[in-house]
């Protein structure tokens, strides 16, 4: 497969988006989400495309959001306790 994270194929009137990070189990991070968004808009603007299918390379569709983008913050009322807050994917 290609070294691109998101692949786009066109088959007749079908747009196919392929999540292409099988070694990372297609885990989402901000850049991956932005690439997917760009691919969706590219196919949305194509007047020949009537349906969009999203599939994934590899064994897993997606592992979800990358834990690399989580951050820990101490709770003001209890300094010994950490809480995990999830930032929003842009």
C-alpha positions in Angstrom: 0.0 0.0 0.0 0.9 3.7 -0.2 2.7 5.7 2.5 -0.2 8.1 2.7 -2.4 8.0 5.8 -5.6 8.4 3.9 -6.2 7.1 0.4 -9.0 8.0 -2.0 -10.4 5.8 -4.7 -13.2 6.4 -7.1 -15.2 3.5 -8.6 -18.0 4.6 -10.9 -20.2 6.8 -8.6 -18.7 5.5 -5.4 -16.0 7.4 -3.5 -13.9 5.1 -1.3 -11.8 6.5 1.6 -9.2 4.1 3.1 -7.7 4.7 6.5 -4.1 3.6 5.8 -2.2 3.3 9.1 -2.6 -0.4 9.8 0.7 -0.5 11.8 -1.0 2.0 14.2 -4.4 0.3 14.0 -5.7 3.5 12.2 -5.6 5.4 15.5 -6.8 9.0 15.2 -4.7 12.0 16.0 -5.3 15.6 14.9 -3.4 15.3 11.6 -5.1 12.0 10.7 -8.5 13.5 11.5 -7.7 16.6 9.3 -6.6 14.3 6.4 -9.9 12.4 6.7 -11.8 15.6 6.7 -10.0 16.8 3.6 -10.7 13.5 1.8 -14.4 13.8 2.7 -14.6 17.3 1.4 -12.8 16.3 -1.8 -15.3 13.6 -2.5 -18.2 15.9 -1.5 -17.2 18.4 -4.1 -17.0 15.7 -6.9 -20.4 15.8 -8.7 -19.9 12.3 -10.0 -19.7 10.7 -6.5 -23.1 9.6 -5.1 -21.9 7.7 -2.0 -18.8 7.6 0.1 -17.5 4.4 1.7 -14.9 4.5 4.5 -12.9 1.4 5.0 -9.5 0.6 6.6 -6.3 -1.1 5.6 -5.2 -3.9 7.9 -6.9 -6.0 10.5 -8.6 -3.2 12.5 -11.0 -0.4 11.3 -9.8 2.0 14.0 -8.4 1.8 17.5 -10.0 5.2 18.3 -8.3 8.3 19.5 -4.6 8.4 20.2 -3.8 8.5 23.9 -0.9 10.7 23.0 -3.4 13.5 22.9 -4.7 13.0 26.4 -3.3 15.1 29.2 -3.2 14.7 33.0 -4.2 17.5 35.2 -4.3 17.5 39.0 -7.6 18.2 40.6 -7.6 21.4 42.7 -9.4 19.8 45.6 -7.2 16.7 45.9 -3.6 17.1 44.8 -2.9 13.3 45.0 -5.6 12.5 42.4 -5.0 12.9 38.7 -7.9 13.2 36.2 -7.7 12.6 32.5 -9.1 15.2 30.3 -9.6 14.5 26.6 -8.9 17.3 24.2 -11.2 17.7 21.2 -9.8 16.6 17.8 -9.8 19.6 15.6 
